[in-house]
Amino acid sequence: MLWKTEYRNALWIVGFFLFAYFMPVSHPVFTEAIQSALSLTNWYAREHVLLCLVPAFFIAGVIAVFISQAAVVKYFGAGTKKWLSYLVASVSGSILAVCSCTILPLFSSIHKRGAGLGPAIAFLYSGPAINILAIILTARVLGFELGIARVIGAVGFSIIIGLIMHFIYREEETAKAAAQLAVADPDDGRPFWQTALHFFILVLILIFATWGKPDTATGWWAFTYHLKWWLVSASAIALGISLVYVVGVKAWHVLVGGTVVLLATLLFPSQPLIPFTVGVIALAVILSVNPGEPEHWMAETWGFTKQILPLLGAGVLIAGFLLGDAQGGRGVIPNQWVTHLVGGNSLFANFFASISGAFMYFATLTEIPILQGLLHAGMGKGPALALLLAGPALSLPNMLVIRQVIGTQKTIVYVLLVVIMATISGFIFGLL
């Protein structure tokens, strides 16, 4: 076995050497692809890590520490009634306006706590795909028909794909259900409403911090956007109170941390990301120096961060190199190829749209203006729906992390199911 390992290492070294040796560093397409990869990674770090992923890591830590395994098993377990588990999974995912990467810490957490494969997969798909805000915007920008088709397709996908995954691995799920019968619900002395309130406050911070700028200056979306940092601040104050009375953090620790954040706000009133970052650091320090549940919460949060963030960074870098950045920079795969191949409503066009969407990275709501441009360039409505159903729920970074959580085989099956169902749905929609 040792020689196999050494051969594998040698192949990696030789492969990297050949890539470095023949790298077309002077070719304009290659250099622009490198620039796009770095640009996409820079954009992702600025727009998503602090505001999306960091709150999601802390929420995942809450699930791992404060929500008992029995509670997860009760609603998501392999032995739970299917109508209940899939209903809860789809509803839980749809209330979070998150992208395919932000949902990963939450998926990893509920899977770790004993959720059945089917409901966990339904939750994984529903978070980015059944985004209520994105569906409303789809209907407004891309047309009512595409909006309705996205609703029907996304809701159906989350349930059907979850059920198929459960059926394929039914023996493993049956064994898991039998083992979960012996799980007792430990009494931690804290009423459920307190845990739910603490969780809800963190979700509010995630939602308001990621609230996107609208196209118009009027309406409730624009009104909320102008108040977003006030709402984040109010939620942060509520979090401080919850840290003391629910989590058991020392009050003077929270007071000192809050004072530091307030000073950062006064010093940088026009740069809200600075006090937000200071608040994240303060929370991490406060949790780390308070033994018991707070320290455990921080340890779980850091564990998810170590597991997920490096893979996401590598995935975003590769996706930018292959497909370009969010500002229109080209990757090594020419954009005109994509536009040309998704015209009409052939099965191949729908399949190509599905597979392209599966590997591309879409931040929350960004798939809509991208698709608007592709439709104007000649993309068929069938392939547009196929990309809408596959793209927001999957991405290359997303796949790398899912593989770490559920394994290579299950990840491949999940990706294939999404691509195949998106292809078929797009083809049928195009015929109608």
N, C-alpha and C positions, 0 to 999 in steps of 0.2 A: 504493500500500500504506500510505502514511503516514496518509491520511485514514481508512482502516479502523481503524487503531490508535487514532486520536484519537476516532473515533465510539465505539469500545469503551470507552475511558476515560470519555467523556462519559456513556455509559449506566450505568457503574458509579457515577459521581458522582450522577446523577439517581436511580438506584435506591436508593442509600444515603440521599439526601435525603428521598425519598418514605417510606422505612421510618421514618426519624427523625421525620418530620412527623406521620405517622398512627399512630405507636407508641401502643398503648393502655396507657399507663403507670399509669393508675388502675384498670384492670381486675384483679380479684384473681387470675384464672387466669394472666394475663401476669406479674404480680409474683411469683407462686409459681413459675412456670416459670423466671424469672430466678434466683430463690433456689435452685431445684433445679440449674440449670446451674452456678452458683458452688459449690454444695454438692458436686456430683459431681466437679467439677474439684479442689476441696480434698481430698476423699476419695481421689481418684486420686493426687494429689501425695503425700499422706501414706502411702498403703498400697502404691503400686506403683512410683513412680519410683525411689526409693532402693534398694528391695529386689529389684525385678524388672528394671526397664529398665537401670539402671546396670551390674549384672553382665552383662546380655545385651549391652550395648554393648562391654564389654571382651572378652567371648567372641567377638563378631563381629570385633573387631580382631585377635584371635589367629588366627581363620580367614584373615583377609585377609593377614596377615604371615607366620605361621609354618607354615601349611598350604599347600603349593605348589599352583599351578594344576593341575599334572599329577595330583596326588593327588585333587583334587576331580573332575577330568575322569574319572579312573579309576573312581570309584564313582557319580558323578552326571551324567556327561557325556552329551551328546546321542547319542553313538555307543556307549555302554555297553549291555551286554545288559540288556534290560528287566527280567527277573526279578531281576537283581542290583541295578540302580539303584533300582527301586521298593521292593524289600525293605529296602535300606539306608535309603531316604528315610523309610519309614513307621516303622521301628524307631528311627531317630535322633530323629524327632520325638516318638515316644510316651514316651521315657524322660524328657522334660522336662515337668514339671508347670507349664506356662506358659499364659498367656492369649493371645488373638488379637493383642495388641499386643507382648508380650514376644518372640514368635517372629519379629517383623519384622526386627530387626537381623541375626538369624542367617540368615533367608531372603535378605535383601539381600546378605549377605556371600557365601553360596555361589553366588548368581546372578552376582555380580560376578566370582567366581573361575572361572566357566565352566560351571556346572551346567546341564544341559539343562532346558528349560522344564517338561517333564512331571515329572521327579523333583523339581525345585525346588517345583513346585506341590503335589506329594504331601507333601513335607516341610512346606510352609506349612500345609496342612490338618491333617496328622497331629499336629503339635505340640499345639494346643489341643484337637482333637477326640478323639484316641485317647489321652487322658490316663488312664493305668491307675488312678490314685487316684480320679479322677472317675467312672470306670465302676463301680468297686467301690462307691462311695458312692451312685451312681444305683440300683444293684441293691438296696442296703440300705434306702434311703429311699423310692424311687419304685416299687419292685417288681422282682422278678427278671426278668420279661418285658421291661420297658423297658431294664433293664441289658443283657440279651443282645441285644436289638434295636439298642441303641446301639453295642455292639461290632461286630456284623455290618455295620451301616450305615456306621459311621465308617471301618472298615478298607476296606470296599468303595469308599467315596467317595474316599479318598485315592488309591487306585490308578486307579479308573475316570476320575475327573476329570483326573488327571495324564495318562492315556493319551489322553483326548479332546482336551485342550489340545495335546498333542504332535501328534495327527492333524490338527487344524485348522491348526496352524502348521508342518506337516511339511516344507515347502520351506525355510523359515527354519532349522529344526532340522537338516535334511540339510546345508545349507551350513555350519552351525556345527560339525557333526560332522566334516566334511571339513577345516575349518580346525584342529580340535583334534588331528587326526592328526599335525600338525607340532609339537605342543607337546612339548618335552623336559622330563624331570624333573630340575631342577637339584639338584645335590648341595650342600646347605648345611652339610655337615659335622656335622649333628646327627642322632643316631639317632632313628628314628620314635617309639620308646617314650618318649623324653623329651618330645617335642611332645605325644604323647597324654596323658602324665601331667600336664603343665602345663594342657592343655585340661580334663582330668577334674577337677582341683582347682578350677578356676573354676566348672565345672558343679555341683560339690558345694556351693560357696558359694551359688550361685543357688538350689539345691534346699532347703538347710537354712534360708537366710534367709527363704524364702517359705513355710516349713512352717506350715500353718494350724492354728488351735486346734480340737481335736476337740469333739464334742458330749458325750462321756463322759470321765471322769477316769481310766479304766483302759484297758489295751490298749497295743499297741506304738506306735500313732499318738500317744497321749497321752504315753507314755514318751519318744518322740523329741521331741515338742513341748517338754517340760520341759527337754530337753537341747539344744534347737536352738542357743542362743547359744554353748554350750560346743563344739558341733560346728562352728559357724561359726568360732569362735576357732581350733580345731584346724586347720581348713582354711586359715585365714589364715596360720597359722605355716608350714604346708606350702607355701603360695604364696610366702612370703618366702624359703624355702629354694630353691624352684624359680626365683625371680627371680635368685638369685645363680648357681646351678649350671647352669641351663638357658638363661635369657635373657641372662645376662652382666651383670647390674646390679652396681654396686659394693656390696660387703658392708656397708660403713659407712653407706651411704645407707639400706639396708634396716634396719639396726640403729637408726638415728636415727628412721626412720618408725615402726618397731615400738615404740620407747620412747614416742613421742608418743601412739600408740594406747593403750598400756598405762596411761599417765597419765590419759587420758580415761576409761578403764574404771574406774580407781580413784576418780576424782572423781565419776563418774556411774554407780555400780554398778546402779542401778535403771532406767536409761534406755539400753538397749543401742543404740538408734538413733544416739546421739551418738558413741560410739566407732566404730560402723560408718561413719558419715559421715566422721569424721576419717580412718579407714582408706582410704576412697575417695579423699579429697583427697591423702593421703600417697602413695598409689599413683600418682595422676596426676602429682604433682610429681616423684616418683622416676623415672618413665618419661620425663618431659619433659627432665630434666637429664642423662640417660644417652644419648649419641649412638648411632646405629646402629639395631639392631632395636628396642630399647626405645622410642626416640623415634618410630620409624616406627609401632610398635604404638599409641602414644598418639595420633598423628596420624590413624590410621585410625579409632580409637575416637571421637575428636572429630568426624571427618567423618560417621560414622553418626549421632552425636548431633545435629549440626546439621541433617541431612537429615530425621530422623524425629521428634524430640521436638516441634518447633513444630506439625507436622501433627497429631500425637496430641493435643496440648493443645487445638487448635482443634476437633478432632473430638469430644473428650470434652465440651467446652463446648456444642457444638451438640446432641449426643446427650442431655445433661442437660436442655437447654431443650425439646427435642421430647418426650422420653419419661420425664423425671423422674430422680431421683437414686437412690442405692443404699439410702437409708434410708426410702424410701416417699414422698418428695416428688413432687408431680405436675408433669408437663410440660404443654405446650399440647395434647397429644393425651391425652384422658381415659383413665385406666386401665380404666374400665368398658367403654369401647369395645372394648379389646383382649380383655377377658374374654368379652364378649358374642359377639364375632366368631370366637372359637376354640372355641366349643362344638360338640359333635357331631363328625362325621367327613366333612364334605363336602370336595370339592376346594378350594373357596374357603377353608374354615376352615384346611386344611393349608397352602394358599398364604399366607394371611395370617399364620399362625404362623411360616412360614419367612421371609417378608419382614420381619416384625417382629423376629425373632431376628437377622436379618442386619444390621439397623441399630442394634440395642441393643448396649450394651457389657456383657459379662459378665466379671468377674474370675474367676480360677481357682476352681472349685467353687461359685461363687455362683449358677450357673444352677439348682442342685438345690433349694435352699430356695425360690427364686422360682417354679420350676415346681410345687413342692409346694403353694404357696399358690394358684396358678392352677388346679391339678387340684381342690382343695377348692372353688374358686369355680365349677366346672362345665366346665373345659377338657377336651376329649376326649383320649383317650390317643394317637390318631393325630397330632393337632396338637402334642401334647407331644413326641413323638418328632421331628417335623419341626423344632420349635424347638431340640431338643437337638442335631440334626445340623447346623443352620445357624447357631445363635447363638454357641456358643463359638468357632467357626472364623472368624467374620466379625464386623465391627462397623464403624460409620461411620469412626472413626479409622483402623482397619485398612485400609479401602478407600482412604483418601486417601494412605497411604504406599505401598501396593501400586501405585497408579497412577504414583507417582514412579519406581518400580523397573522395571516392565514396560510401562508405557504405559496410556493410557485404554482402548483397544480390548480388550486382553487382560484388563484388570481387569474390564470389563463382562462379557466372556465367562465368566470365572471365577466372578463373583458369580451370574450367571444359571444356570450349571451347578449351583452349590451349592443355590440356591433351588429350581430345578426338581426336582433329585434328592431333596432333602429333602421337597418336597411329595408326590412320588410315593411315596416310602418311607413317609411318615406315613399316607397314604391307604391303602396296602396293609396296613400294620400295624393300622390301625383296623378294616379289614374282617376281619382274622384274629381 
